[in-house]
Structures are given as structure tokens and as C-alpha cells.
């Protein structure tokens, strides 16, 4: 990765320039049997579309707070990087963050809590292949309906400030530069490097989970195998997955 990268969005751009075709996020949902593999280019395209949705359709401005009420999921990774691209602060404090947020993005299990947000509300069905809700929840935009028509390229109206707040997690506020610094330190501590494949079963409700499930592999030039509901697997099935996915490191 480029040593001049100072935000997660920078890390993604460097990954795109280095090898756009390589896998970046491989996602499993062991409650539904879903497996999705996203290359750097595919993930970057989702991030660009989501960033355009945020900036244009949702009128999000730098410094706005977005309560991100989503589990560890490939679409959550997209939203985290879109927030970084638009200078929007992603708040992962939990459902209580919705009441004070400028915008909220919710999964199907937190819609009641998300309604405490008086700003724009977006809902994700989290169905296999990013499918839409059969009927959009009242008071919410359906992400799967809104995002496909967005542009495939994104340019922020104002440059992203690496030293501005970017993420709230574990009760702490981190800038984009601090996210990158921590991610690089975590990658080094785990022994990650280019080509590393880190399997993570950790939730996205802490820095440890966010780092293992996205930021550290991205900073190292590696990739993540992100597993939701992995507690449903027996030990032998999990070992088979590690082998088939060429996993080199594990976070559990």
C-alpha cells in the first residue's frame, strides 16, 4: 500500500491501482448459505455508487453523523468506505446513536430504533446478493432500489480532510488518519502483508472487529473472509472453509 495514504478511501484507491481484479472481501452468511466474493474493483464500484447516493440524493455534508446500524456484512464495509469518501462520520455506537444522527442506515432488525433519527433513513434488507425488501419499510429508502442507478465514479465536492472525525467506535472518535495508522499497526501485529487472507468471525461493533474485518487487510494489501453467523458451523466445516479460501490468518 502507498505510504502516503491517510484515509480509508485512500487505501481503497491504492488497492484499485495496484490490482483491481484481486479479491478484497469474501462474505459468508451461515444463516442463509450466502457466499459473495468482491474484487477490489467491484467493492470500489459499490463504494462509488453509495458515495454518490450519500452526497447527492441524501445531501450528506462533511461532518454529518451517520448512525450505521448494520452487522458485519459486505454491504457494511461498503458504507464504511463511502462515509470515508464523503467525509461523513460513521457512528457505530449502536441503536442509541440514531436519535442524534443526521442520517441513519439500518438493517432489518433495527428499523424501530432507526426511526428515532429525524433525518434521512436508509434500510438494507441484507438478503442474498443484495436483494431489495419485498416492500420497502415505511419511512425508509430501500438501498437496493436506490443505489443501482447511481454513478460508477465519485468525486467529493470538497477534499476529504484526513484529520477530521471519521468514525465513532468503542466510545472514541477517530479521524481518517488515525484509522489508517491503527489499521497498519494491527496488520503488522497480525503479520499481514500483500496476499494475506484473514478470516474474521468478529462483529463490527468494536474497533477489533472493524480492523480485522476490513481495515487491517485493506491496509496490508490483503483480503478478508468475513463470516456472519459462523457460530452455526462445526469445527470441521470451519477448517474446510479455511482451506478452500486459502486463509492465512484468523481473527475469532
Helices and strands as residue ranges (DSSP letters): H 8-19, E 23-29, E 34-39, H 40-52, I 53-57, E 65-69, H 74-86, E 89-91, G 95-100, E 103-106, H 111-114, E 120-123, G 128-130, E 141-142, H 143-146, E 165-169, E 172-175, H 176-190, E 197-200, H 207-210, I 211-215, H 216-220, E 223-228, G 230-232, H 235-244, E 249-251
